[in-house]
Amino acid sequence: MFSFDPAREGKLYLFGESDRILAREQLLDDVPRTISGFGDAVTVGEFYQQVYSRTPSHSDDLRSAIFESPDVEILTETGGTRRKAGTIKEDDILRISRQRSFFSTKWGS
């Protein structure tokens, strides 16, 4: 999903329900791969700045993918972990989990 190019593919991208399901599944792979590209961690705000222009996905789907990924931890400024997708803040830290899932071997280290 992060390979979307609005200059090449047009600015309007409408999902059918089956397309949206596939896009959500792809986001579960794209999110941890993109976070790992920043190194160990990145703020949610920096992550959003990097990916919003690269995906036609709805912000709710992106937030859900961050929260649902078994390979991503969402840390508050006090070091706690976010427990609900709706509470994610731009100054929270996204970090690759110390215990990675089996599927994370697809995208690297």
N, C-alpha and C positions, 0 to 999 in steps of 0.2 A: 504494500500500500504506500510505502514511502517513496516509490519511484514515480509517482504521479507528477506530470509536468503540465500545468495549466496552459502554458504558452503553446505546447504542441497538441494537447488534447482538448482545449477549450476550457473556459472558466466554470461552466455549469456541469456538474456531474451528479446525476440522479441515480440513486440506488433502488433497484427492485428489492423485494424482501430477500430473495435468494442471494442476490449480489451483496447485500448488507451482511448476511451471515458469513459469506466467504471473506469479506473484508475484515470482519471482526476476528476471524480465525487467523488471517494474515497478520493483523496487528499484534497478536500474541507472540509472534515470532519477531516482528519488526521492532517492537518496543525494547526488549532487552538487548538486541543487537545494536540498536542506536545508542542506548545508554552506555554500552561497553565501548563504543567509539569515543566517548568523552573521557574514558579512563575508568577510575573506580566509582565515581559518583558525579551527579549533576543536579542542580536545582530544578524543580518542576518548571519554573519560569524559563530558564535557559533551554530546557528540553522542548517546551512548547514553541519557543521562538524558532528553534531549529526545524521542527517537524510540521508546523501548521502549513507552510507553503509547499510541503512535499506530499501531502495526503489530502484526498477529497473527503476523508472520513469525518463523521460528525464528532464534535468535541466530547459528547457523552460516550461514544464508542471508544475514543482514545483514552479517556479517563478510566473507563471500565477495563480496558486492556492493561493499563498500568497497574490497576488494583488486582486484577485476576491473574496476572502472570506469576507463575510459581518461581520465576527467576529474578523478580524485582522486589526490593524492600522499599517502603515509603517511610522515611524518618522525619519526625517533627524537629523543630529547632531545639527541643530539649532532649532529643535522642530517642523519644518514644516511637512507637509504630502506629501508623494510621490503620484504623479498623473498618472504615467505611469510605467508599469511593467518593461520596459527596462531600467529604471533609478535607479532601486534598487541597493544599494551599500552594501558591507559587513559590514560597520560600522553603517548602519542604524539600528534602533531599531524596533523589532516586538513586538507589544503589543496587548493584547486582548482588543477589543473595549469596551468602557464603556457602550454602548448600544448594548446588545447582540441580535442576531437574535433568532427567535423562535426555530430554529433547534439546536442551541447550547445547549439546555437543554439535548440533547442526551449524551453529553460527560462530563457533570459535572457542578459544581457551577455556 
